[in-house]
């Protein structure tokens, strides 16, 4: 395989492991704490997870384990969107497995959970693993978004896992996929099968996070990549002095990415969805906040700037949330009727009869090109595809309209030219930062030790991540401990609670303390590209979010 | 100033200089070759550049010069779009100037040539320079696109330069700005003033290039930044296996950026404008070429891929070029009449009467949302703003239409989902790569030596750039040597000839030799982020374009 120079050189990088996982793998054992409880809905969860509920926290320690060294077959699944470092989780599992017993085998189910359901897999040999060490992407076996939900899917999972003779399955995924891992672990025990299931916390969104999971892997690298680009654009804005750049950033539910990038680059404005929801900020209020910065900077003859917008914003603005929900309701069951309307005007009058007057008025107030995005290409369930709404352009258009009004009133004297950007796919498959490279390898290596220790329904966990890797505290956390019940598709379901941006947390408060100054002054920071080499302060720092969360 | 960690660490980087410029600056002298000739139109150019035409090439050598060590005032201008390394050109000039005589002063005109015309400048002190060493952007003094064209502008330039007591002006810019430098140099002599003008070759587009200018600065860093992102997207495509990514890349006239990025990342398709023009490829032919790759890959169940598109493509497709030219003609003088038409249908019927039947038919065949982009927001001269046309989305839309036809015919059996991207602003202000850091510093240092040697109408030049910096050959090239006459706004004007992609050159031929394989197979390369530290093969390589052009 012909490869890039960086890839070739990255192969030689040796991921760091915490002290507890260094040394001979046969000298590693598990240390258990007290039984645990779910974060809420304990009784209901105890009932759902009869065999796996309430297990103790596990950490690694010196010692021996009966299961270590057995010949095992382990398979893994990459689930959901890509995140830098996935290949290193796999390399960590592989190395642990082969060190414990070279005859053990690692398999990879192809293209996500669908591979398990359809029994499509490959053996991950040393030769294959060598090609993917310390690289980005999930291309080693592909990823997918299929969920294991129906009884038939659970049965197929068991059948295929048994057929392959698996001792364990590792599911590398976000909150949903790890919830799935917990359900699968419980299901296997219930069916009397000794097939363990271990999860690994993956998502660039950074919203799989709690007391025991300090950060999900990939968040560090993705945010650094976006911050590189945002910083470059900030510098461009400050050099050309003629554009306002509106940059939308991936992250549907939580605004961790936008917040981290704001802390790294100090833009003039950064909208945080969680704050919009908490304060019930209308779209108008958001537009006014942005215009306030533009007007004040124009007074200083600085007709340029940078605005960060989280991808999921539209779902948090009260009137948009309401509109989207009403549209979803009204479309469900009326797809054919709606599809017969070919002109926007027809669609408008159809909608006027179906949705609330408030929502109709709001819908009608949007520039038609954006209103149309709410109606176009709905997903298989008839839902509005929020990711297709060009929020950055919608905001530009509404800001422009507001500024013309302010100009007429005489309160705005600047000139406004704006450009929109969307960053997401640019960062999900970057070469993992040294942090993610080490963190993921540790997660994978630890996942194997949890398997050797006979655990199931656990997620691999590494704590104390702001310290040197040697001082990281690795172990396993019972998945049920991170769960509660939430309403999903009409009924209460056990799920891992998503970690949203906490408005009382240090990262947001640090941002909030400085943003008024940033709105006015040009305070841009230019982080530059991720460095894999060089002085440690350049190549081994993790995110500001993680650092701030560790200041107690 | 609070700054990013990388910026802080980059301050300590010491740019490399070629041997001829190392050592004591008072031991550097100029070595002259034979008189030179323009590339064509020699007689006419000799007439325009009476005092500056035909000067000899200059290189640096050991020796002494009368002018070295004098107390001088020098000013500089950053002209046009940003390119990584501009700050280092300035640092190079500053260091040369101060080494030769610490009492000499460097000034920076603010926001481009407009600063010279409006006499807005700052003194660039050591304290200011220290803040910008080895950083990206042009924010030290800003940049601008004003051209010095009218007799009044030339007079104002002279007046302001004299008032400041300047010995020389350095213009850091692209082909147009360096043409301007040549004209200004000639004008000052004609007016009997001893104010020298020296140019520096800047543009990320890479189209200021010839026998003596091997590459313009910024091309290296910008292409590496775009290639990082394209590589990441390639890896994402190959992991998720569900999207075709259509990526538009900055570069209006020449496709050097697209070509270099293709060589670095090996996408499935890369369109080169120069080839489209040479082969008179219609839009349909381009769509067919893209669809050919999509269909063949779908046959292998690979319903994903990456397509690179140069920003300026629409101006090279024969029917689009014709349409744009007709639209520009018809709009000129009819702005008010056209502006009165508020509906697209009205605009259509108005246009039908004004443009050729061919162009009208083509215009009408485009999806309306894109057709509208040809009519929206024309520039101050009434011209279509090509940069606002979302070529990547237009191509997606037309590819989609073509694929449905092929599906009906039964020749296409895949599924097609596509995403559009545009990369430009992301790369113009990146921290310069080590190559651009060293190259720019050398260009600036050399520019000062040319000034000390009393030269005017020269561009600072560094050759042998694929060798180690110590072996680079630095000197000055008479600007007239790079010029010819071209039709501009109705009359023949002296200009520096733009270097387009040569279809017989090694970079294009290397690409052309491999592209059929890339169209079919997944051959992506993942270059990763620019590295400033690490093994030399990772952090000190220059572009594939430059390397291939040096294989003779």
HADDOCK unambig.tbl for C-alpha pairs under 7 A between the chains (distance, minus, plus):
assign (segid A and resid 3 and name CA) (segid B and resid 525 and name CA) 5.91 0.50 0.50
assign (segid A and resid 4 and name CA) (segid B and resid 525 and name CA) 5.80 0.50 0.50
assign (segid A and resid 4 and name CA) (segid B and resid 526 and name CA) 5.88 0.50 0.50
assign (segid A and resid 4 and name CA) (segid B and resid 527 and name CA) 5.29 0.50 0.50
assign (segid A and resid 5 and name CA) (segid B and resid 538 and name CA) 6.20 0.50 0.50
assign (segid A and resid 6 and name CA) (segid B and resid 527 and name CA) 6.21 0.50 0.50
assign (segid A and resid 6 and name CA) (segid B and resid 528 and name CA) 6.60 0.50 0.50
assign (segid A and resid 6 and name CA) (segid B and resid 538 and name CA) 5.82 0.50 0.50
assign (segid A and resid 137 and name CA) (segid B and resid 235 and name CA) 5.60 0.50 0.50
assign (segid A and resid 137 and name CA) (segid B and resid 236 and name CA) 6.06 0.50 0.50
assign (segid A and resid 137 and name CA) (segid B and resid 239 and name CA) 6.09 0.50 0.50
assign (segid A and resid 138 and name CA) (segid B and resid 239 and name CA) 4.89 0.50 0.50
assign (segid A and resid 139 and name CA) (segid B and resid 235 and name CA) 6.93 0.50 0.50
assign (segid A and resid 139 and name CA) (segid B and resid 238 and name CA) 5.74 0.50 0.50
assign (segid A and resid 139 and name CA) (segid B and resid 239 and name CA) 4.13 0.50 0.50
assign (segid A and resid 142 and name CA) (segid B and resid 239 and name CA) 4.67 0.50 0.50
assign (segid A and resid 142 and name CA) (segid B and resid 240 and name CA) 6.20 0.50 0.50
assign (segid A and resid 143 and name CA) (segid B and resid 239 and name CA) 6.16 0.50 0.50
assign (segid A and resid 143 and name CA) (segid B and resid 240 and name CA) 5.76 0.50 0.50
assign (segid A and resid 144 and name CA) (segid B and resid 240 and name CA) 6.73 0.50 0.50
assign (segid A and resid 229 and name CA) (segid B and resid 426 and name CA) 5.32 0.50 0.50
assign (segid A and resid 232 and name CA) (segid B and resid 426 and name CA) 5.64 0.50 0.50
assign (segid A and resid 232 and name CA) (segid B and resid 427 and name CA) 6.71 0.50 0.50
assign (segid A and resid 232 and name CA) (segid B and resid 429 and name CA) 5.16 0.50 0.50
assign (segid A and resid 232 and name CA) (segid B and resid 430 and name CA) 5.25 0.50 0.50
assign (segid A and resid 233 and name CA) (segid B and resid 425 and name CA) 5.86 0.50 0.50
assign (segid A and resid 233 and name CA) (segid B and resid 426 and name CA) 5.63 0.50 0.50
assign (segid A and resid 235 and name CA) (segid B and resid 137 and name CA) 5.60 0.50 0.50
assign (segid A and resid 235 and name CA) (segid B and resid 139 and name CA) 6.92 0.50 0.50
assign (segid A and resid 235 and name CA) (segid B and resid 429 and name CA) 5.95 0.50 0.50
assign (segid A and resid 236 and name CA) (segid B and resid 137 and name CA) 6.05 0.50 0.50
assign (segid A and resid 236 and name CA) (segid B and resid 425 and name CA) 6.80 0.50 0.50
assign (segid A and resid 236 and name CA) (segid B and resid 428 and name CA) 6.87 0.50 0.50
assign (segid A and resid 236 and name CA) (segid B and resid 429 and name CA) 5.57 0.50 0.50
assign (segid A and resid 238 and name CA) (segid B and resid 139 and name CA) 5.73 0.50 0.50
assign (segid A and resid 239 and name CA) (segid B and resid 137 and name CA) 6.09 0.50 0.50
assign (segid A and resid 239 and name CA) (segid B and resid 138 and name CA) 4.88 0.50 0.50
assign (segid A and resid 239 and name CA) (segid B and resid 139 and name CA) 4.13 0.50 0.50
assign (segid A and resid 239 and name CA) (segid B and resid 142 and name CA) 4.65 0.50 0.50
assign (segid A and resid 239 and name CA) (segid B and resid 143 and name CA) 6.15 0.50 0.50
assign (segid A and resid 240 and name CA) (segid B and resid 142 and name CA) 6.17 0.50 0.50
assign (segid A and resid 240 and name CA) (segid B and resid 143 and name CA) 5.73 0.50 0.50
assign (segid A and resid 240 and name CA) (segid B and resid 144 and name CA) 6.70 0.50 0.50
assign (segid A and resid 425 and name CA) (segid B and resid 233 and name CA) 5.86 0.50 0.50
assign (segid A and resid 425 and name CA) (segid B and resid 236 and name CA) 6.80 0.50 0.50
assign (segid A and resid 426 and name CA) (segid B and resid 229 and name CA) 5.31 0.50 0.50
assign (segid A and resid 426 and name CA) (segid B and resid 232 and name CA) 5.64 0.50 0.50
assign (segid A and resid 426 and name CA) (segid B and resid 233 and name CA) 5.63 0.50 0.50
assign (segid A and resid 427 and name CA) (segid B and resid 232 and name CA) 6.71 0.50 0.50
assign (segid A and resid 428 and name CA) (segid B and resid 236 and name CA) 6.88 0.50 0.50
assign (segid A and resid 429 and name CA) (segid B and resid 232 and name CA) 5.17 0.50 0.50
assign (segid A and resid 429 and name CA) (segid B and resid 235 and name CA) 5.95 0.50 0.50
assign (segid A and resid 429 and name CA) (segid B and resid 236 and name CA) 5.57 0.50 0.50
assign (segid A and resid 430 and name CA) (segid B and resid 232 and name CA) 5.26 0.50 0.50
assign (segid A and resid 430 and name CA) (segid B and resid 528 and name CA) 6.63 0.50 0.50
assign (segid A and resid 431 and name CA) (segid B and resid 528 and name CA) 6.26 0.50 0.50
assign (segid A and resid 525 and name CA) (segid B and resid 3 and name CA) 5.91 0.50 0.50
assign (segid A and resid 525 and name CA) (segid B and resid 4 and name CA) 5.79 0.50 0.50
assign (segid A and resid 526 and name CA) (segid B and resid 4 and name CA) 5.88 0.50 0.50
assign (segid A and resid 527 and name CA) (segid B and resid 4 and name CA) 5.28 0.50 0.50
assign (segid A and resid 527 and name CA) (segid B and resid 6 and name CA) 6.20 0.50 0.50
assign (segid A and resid 528 and name CA) (segid B and resid 6 and name CA) 6.59 0.50 0.50
assign (segid A and resid 528 and name CA) (segid B and resid 430 and name CA) 6.63 0.50 0.50
assign (segid A and resid 528 and name CA) (segid B and resid 431 and name CA) 6.25 0.50 0.50
assign (segid A and resid 529 and name CA) (segid B and resid 529 and name CA) 5.80 0.50 0.50
assign (segid A and resid 529 and name CA) (segid B and resid 530 and name CA) 6.25 0.50 0.50
assign (segid A and resid 530 and name CA) (segid B and resid 529 and name CA) 6.25 0.50 0.50
assign (segid A and resid 531 and name CA) (segid B and resid 531 and name CA) 5.89 0.50 0.50
assign (segid A and resid 533 and name CA) (segid B and resid 533 and name CA) 5.38 0.50 0.50
assign (segid A and resid 533 and name CA) (segid B and resid 534 and name CA) 5.05 0.50 0.50
assign (segid A and resid 534 and name CA) (segid B and resid 533 and name CA) 5.05 0.50 0.50
assign (segid A and resid 534 and name CA) (segid B and resid 534 and name CA) 6.30 0.50 0.50
assign (segid A and resid 538 and name CA) (segid B and resid 5 and name CA) 6.21 0.50 0.50
assign (segid A and resid 538 and name CA) (segid B and resid 6 and name CA) 5.82 0.50 0.50
